[in-house]
Amino acid sequence: MQRRTLLAPLAAVPLLAACGFRLRGAPEFAFRSLYIAAPPSSPLARELMRTLASSGGDLQVTRDPARLTQSEAILDLLSEQHERVVVAFNSAGQVRELQLRLRVNFRLRTRTGEEPIGPTELLQTRDVSYNETQALAKEAEEALLLRNMQTDIVQQLLRRLAAVRPSTAP
């Protein structure tokens, strides 16, 4: 009986290999250097730089304007909006539910003016219940959700950048 319980997980290994399963590795990009054009105070740009730097590839990432002309690709963060919208009230007119939104517009272009990724909008939303008697706790919860939404958008940006293929000229 013990032998079966030990061998059962080993039997699943060939099945996983046959279905094409493999661990996600470091992303490969079609460019070797990337300039991120974003406001200096952008937390999304800071997290994107950290994520790209720690992704394990040989991509050189910069926000230094002096290195703009040396970069193969330029990621323009056109806008980054944090929104907090009231969704529901109770019978007394007090807020009961909020929706948090993080809306990011970006584009990827090359030094030559090509746009492998045209202007694109990414949107993350989260619904949050609200209770004015727990205002401080709800404020902390909102901050945590906003950081989580920002991380999700950075991961989406990373996947989109990795999906860009080099243009082939005849």
Rosetta blueprint (number, residue, H / E / L):
1 M L
2 Q H
3 R H
4 R H
5 T H
6 L H
7 L H
8 A H
9 P H
10 L H
11 A H
12 A H
13 V H
14 P H
15 L H
16 L H
17 A H
18 A H
19 C L
20 G L
21 F L
22 R L
23 L L
24 R L
25 G L
26 A L
27 P L
28 E L
29 F L
30 A L
31 F L
32 R L
33 S E
34 L E
35 Y E
36 I E
37 A E
38 A L
39 P L
40 P L
41 S L
42 S L
43 P H
44 L H
45 A H
46 R H
47 E H
48 L H
49 M H
50 R H
51 T H
52 L H
53 A H
54 S L
55 S L
56 G L
57 G L
58 D L
59 L L
60 Q E
61 V E
62 T E
63 R L
64 D L
65 P H
66 A H
67 R H
68 L H
69 T H
70 Q H
71 S L
72 E L
73 A E
74 I E
75 L E
76 D E
77 L E
78 L E
79 S E
80 E E
81 Q E
82 H E
83 E E
84 R E
85 V E
86 V E
87 V E
88 A E
89 F E
90 N L
91 S L
92 A L
93 G L
94 Q L
95 V E
96 R E
97 E E
98 L E
99 Q E
100 L E
101 R E
102 L E
103 R E
104 V E
105 N E
106 F E
107 R E
108 L E
109 R E
110 T E
111 R L
112 T L
113 G L
114 E L
115 E L
116 P L
117 I E
118 G E
119 P E
120 T E
121 E E
122 L E
123 L E
124 Q E
125 T E
126 R E
127 D E
128 V E
129 S E
130 Y L
131 N L
132 E H
133 T H
134 Q H
135 A H
136 L H
137 A H
138 K H
139 E H
140 A H
141 E H
142 E H
143 A H
144 L H
145 L H
146 L H
147 R H
148 N H
149 M H
150 Q H
151 T H
152 D H
153 I H
154 V H
155 Q H
156 Q H
157 L H
158 L H
159 R H
160 R H
161 L H
162 A H
163 A H
164 V L
165 R L
166 P L
167 S L
168 T L
169 A L
170 P L
